Amino acid sequence: MRRYQTSIKSLMQARTAYCKKNGVEPIFLSDWDSDYRNIQIPNLMYYTQPSNLQKYYFWTDEENYRINIQNFFSKNFSQLISKDCFTIGSNGTSSIMLSLTALKESGKQRALVLTPTYFSTLNLLDKLDFDVVEYDLTMRNNFSINVEKLENIIIQNKIDTIIITNPIFGSGIEVDVKTIKEIAIICNSQNVCLFMDYVYGGMQWHISNPINYIFQYSVFEAVSSSEQYIFVESISKRVFLNGTKFSLVFSSPSFMRRILRLSIFMVGSMAFQQVNLIPQIYSDSSVYALTNLIAENAVTANNCYNMIKALLTGTPAAISNANCGYFALISIPQKHNIDDTTYAIDILNKTGIITIPHSRYLYKEKGYYSFRINLLLDKHDLIEGVTKIRNLE
């Protein structure tokens, strides 16, 4: 029996019915992509010749690409990361799947998950038959982590893996480096693997050194201070390389060997278009364009966040105290005694606004309906959508 029900099929069916009835698309406040009228992808070189498109690379073939990234990191961060401790994945989801499978294969079976978290992670833990304990974070305490409480939960439940989605999923709030280091100390003392999904990370709104938009070394350093760790990140998410996404997976050597072996059987290869972009992104010639793009996105997200916060002032609605990324979390009073998906459909039919219930990501806040909002949507859509939500009876 499945423990996690994360399907939004009925909501998507309601969206289709709404479009058919009204002849227009609803405003999708919880959308996962940017508004491409405002975002320009850097001028990276895409090959379209048939001979190139027929090429492919297995994970185990990409040593030269790892050396290129290693040299880039060494030059820009003055830090040497062993090429045997990281690899390149075809996308974030498949990398997380391989990583969790490697952990299960190595004997890990009891996971502490900080929620909210990505729904596919929940389903993967379910399919891999992990015993899962939840540590629920909420907007009411600014998604702060009580490290002492965390340690007690780890000891009492004999946890062997802790899973953190950073930023806390949909909230726009990152776990600070000091807290990550404290958690790593606990992991070392309790023989626990620290697993961090940083796929949506690396997009702080206020940053001192733009090179950190390419890679957040301080976060990686904190995670890797744990003797057992897995760290997944993806610059592709920061620049919307849809169709050519890739990820980086860093881990302790024993886990990395398993991940590489499993990748051959479970994922196979990456397309030439993907591997063609990797040396371009991690190169001196791309740094300026990439950091400028992400910085512009961060400014846009920050400005839209401040606008939405002002729109919600004086209302019962609340918005997370976001400081990074392209999403924030909104909670509105839920007066009706119905499940979140039914309520989302009700909101859609009344207002023409579609939202994804954050309970899909195991977010719980009694008496409230919560959903994430995409801060890179068209400004007029955001104003209209939030105003209608604000005025919802």
N, C-alpha and C positions, 0 to 999 in steps of 0.2 A: 504493500500500500504506500502511495506517495505521501510524504509528509508535507511537502510544499506545493501549494496550488498557486502558480504564478501566471497562469494564462489570462490574457486580456481579449480572448477571442470574441466574447459577447459584446465588449465595448467597441471593438473594431467593426463588428457587424452593425452595431447601432450607428456608427459613423457613416457606414455605407448607406444605411436607410435614411439618415439625415440628409446626405448629399442628394439622394434620389428624390426625396420629398421637397427639398428647398432649392435644389438646383445650384447650390454653392457649397464650397468646402467650409467646415467649421474652422475656427482659429485653434490650432493645436499648440497650446501653451507648454505642454510637456514634450515637445518635439525633441529629437535627438540630434538633429543637424542644424547648421547655421543657416541664416538667410543669405543665399549666395548673391543677392543683389549688393550686399555690403562687404563680403569677404572675397579677397583675391588671393588665390594660391600662388606662391612664388613660381618664377619661370624655370621650373625644373624640366629636364629633357626626358621626354617620353619617346620610346622607339615604337614604330608601327609597322616596320617591314616584317613580312610573314616569316622570314628566316629567324628573326629575333624573337617574335612572338611564340615560336615553336620551342624555344629553349626553356629549360626549367632547372631548378637547383634543389637538391635535398638539403636538409639542415646540416647534415654531416659533411657537405661539400663547401661550406662557407667560411673556411679558415681565413682566407684572404680578406674577406669582408670584416671579420672580427679583428684582424690585425689593423685594418684601416680605422675602425672605431677605437680600438685600444690606443693607437697613436694620436687620434684626435683628442681623446680624453686626457692623455698624458701631457699634450701640449697646452690644452686650455684649462685644465684643472690641476696641473702639476702632480697628478696622482697616477700611479700605474695599477691598472686593474688587470689581473691575469686573464688572458684570453681563454683559459680553461675553466673560468668561473662564470662565463656568460655565453649566450648564443642568441641567434636571431630567429624569431617566430613569425609565422605568416600573419597572425593578428593576435590581439590581446586575449580573446575568448579561447582560442585553441591553445595558447600558451598556458593559460590558467588550467585548462583541462589536463594538459600533459603534466603540469606541475603537481596538481592534486593527485593524479594517478600515480606519479612517482612517489609521492608521500605515502599513499596507501600501500604501494608495493614494498616500501621500505619498512612497513610495520606500523605506521601511524594510523590511529583509528578514532581518537577522541579530539574533536575540534571545538575550540571556543571561537565563536564568530561575533564580531562587533557589528551590530546592526544599526541602521539599514546597510544593506550590501547588495551587490548586483545579483539579479534573479538567476542568472545562469550558474553562478557560483553555488547558490542554494540547491539548484537542481542537480548539479554535478556531485555535490556532497551527498545528496540523496541517492543518486545512482551508484555511487561508490560505497554506499552503506557506512558512511562515517557516523559515529555517535556525535551529535551536535548539541552544544550548550550555547545559549544566546546571552550576550551582554548587550542590553538595549540602551542605546544612546538617544537622547531626545533634545528637541529645541529648547525645552524649558530650562535645562541646565547648560545650554550652549554646547551640547554634544561633548562635554568634558569627560575625561576618563579618570576614574578614581583608581590609581595604580595599586594601592593597598587592597582595595576590594577585588581588583582583577587578579592579584596574586592569590588571594584566598579562594577564589573560584577555581583557579588552575589547580591548586593543591587539593581542594575538596573533591573535585571531579576527575582528578588524575588526567588532566588535559595534556596532550602531547603536541598539539598544533594550535596556534592562535592566528586567526585570519582577520586582517584589517584592510578595509577598502578606504584608501586615502586619496583625496578628500572623502570624508564621511559621505556616502553615496547621496548625491542630489542636493547636499546642504551648502556646498561652496565653502566648507570649513575644513582646513587641513589639521591633522594631528601634528602638534609642534615637535620639533626635533628633540627637545629635552625629554618629553614624554616617551618618544620612541626609544631613546637610549635607556630610560628607566625600565621599559618593558623588555628590552633586549637583555638587561641584567637579570631580570626574573627568568627569562627563557633559558639563560645559561645555567642558572642555579637549579632549574627544575627539568632540564633536558627536554625543552620544548622548542619546536621549530617556529620561527617568526616568519609568517607569510604575509607579504604586503602587495596588494593590488593597487599599483600607482598609475594605472592606465590613464585616468583622468587627471593626474597630477601635473605639477610643473607650470601652473598658469596663475601665479600670484598677481594680484592687481597692482601691488607696489613692490618693486624689486630694485635692489641696488646695482646688480651686475647682470646685464641682459643675457650673457652667455648661459646663465642658469635656466633660461627658457629652453635651451637645447638639452640640458641634463641637470637635474637637481642633485648634485654630488653630495650635499650635506645630508639629504634624506637617505640616499643610498648608503652613505657611511654609517649612519645611525642604525639602519636595518642590518647591515652586514657586520656590525659589532656583535651580533648574535652568532654563536658558533654554528647553529643550524638556521639557515634562512633561505627564503626565496623572495625575489623582488622582481616584479613585472612592470615595465613601463613602456610608453608608446608615444613618440613625438608625432606619429601619424594622426593621433586624436587632436593634437594641438593645432594642426594645419589642415585638417579635413582632407586627408588623402584617401577618400573613399574609392574603393576599387583597387587600390595599391597599398593598403595598410600593411604595416609590419610592427613587430614589437621586439623589445630586448628582454631577455630573461637572465637574471643573475641568481646564482645559488651556490651553496656549499658544494664542493667537488663531488661528493657521493651522490647527491641529488642530481647534479648536472649529468653525470654519466647515465643515470636512469632516464632523464628527460630526453637526451640525445637518442638513446636506444628506442624508447617508446615513440619518438617522433617518426621514425622510419615506418613503423607499423600503423600508426594512428593518424598521421597527418600527411606524410609523403613529401611533397615538394612545394616550392614557392614559384610563382610565375616570374619570368624574366623581367617584366615591368617592375615588380617589387624589388628584386635584387639590384636592378639598374639604378633605382633611386637611392639606395643606401649609401654608396660612396659619395653621391652628390650632396646628400643632406649632411653627412658628417665630413664636411670639407670647409676650408677657410673661405672659399668663394661663395658659400651659401649662408654663412653665419649672419651677415648683415640683413639679408632679405628675410630669413626665417625669424630672427629675433624681432625685427620690425613688425612683421605680420602678427606674431603672438602678442607683442606689446600693444598693437592697435586693437586686437581682439579684447585684450584685458581692459583697456580704457573704455571700449564700447560696453563691455559687460558691467564694469563698475558704474558707468553713467546710467545704464538702464536699471541697475539695482537701486541706485539712489532715487531714481524716478518712481520705481514701484514702491519703495519704502515710503516715499512721500504720499503716494496715492492711498496707502493703507493706514496712514496715520489717523488715529481717532476712531478706528473701526475695530471690531472684535478679531479681525484677522491678524496673523503674525507672520513675519518672514524671518528666516534664519539670519544670523549675524555673519553673513558671508564675507569672505575677503579674497577669494580666488576662484578661478574656473569660469565656466559658462552657464552654471546652474545655481539656483537658490531654491529653498524649500518654503512653501507657503502652507499655513494651517488655517482652516476656517472652522467655526463651530458647526458641529454635525448634530442637528436637532432631531433628525429622523432616525428611528430605530431600524435601519436597513444596512445591508453590507455595503462596503465601499464601492464595489463595481456598479451595483444598482444605483447608488447615489451619483456616481460619475456619469452614468447614462441619463439620469434625471437632470443633472446640470447641463449636459449636452443638449437635450431636447428643449430646455427652458431658455438657454442663453446662446446656443451656437458655439459654445466653448468646450473643447475636449481636453481632458486632463487624465493623467495616468495615476491611479491611486498608489500612494507610496507604501501602502501595506503590502503591495507586490514585492517590495524589497525588505519586508519585515520591519516596517516602521510602525510603532504603536504609540498613540497619544489619545487617551480616553476622552471622548466627547468632541473630538476634532477629526475633520477630514483633511488629509495632507497630500500634497502633490508637488512635484518639482516644476520649476518654470525655466524655460530656455531664455537666457539673457541676451542671446544674439539674434533673436527674432526681429522682424521689422518693428520699429518703434511704435508705429500707429497701431499695429496688431496687439502689441503688449499693452498699450494704453486702453484700447477697447476691451481686450480680454480681462485685464485686471479690474477695470471699472465694473464690468458686468458681474464678475465674481464678488467684488466688494459690495455690490448692491443686491446680491442674491438674498432672497427671503427664505 
